[in-house]
Amino acid sequence: MSLFASRAVRELEGIIREIEINLSNNYKEPAHNARKKLGERTEALFAAGKLSEKAYRRFHTEYERYTEMMKDYRH
């Protein structure tokens, strides 16, 4: 995390940390919830103009990566 990152970027990086922690502890439902939150917040922050195009692409790619990784995870 960059010291000079925007509040929006720091928020999304925090959600990614939440996903990683849940995955490392095999907490599937909380990991799915955090992944969903990442997608929703990425879209909302971009729509509100609080996220640059470059940052949007970065976090949207992360969301897609986690979606693909977790597609076979069941509760």
Secondary structure, 3 states (H helix, E strand, C coil): CCCCCCHHHHHHHHHHHHHHHHHHCCCHHHHHHHHHHHHHHHHHHHHCCCCCHHHHHHHHHHHHHHHHHCCCCCC
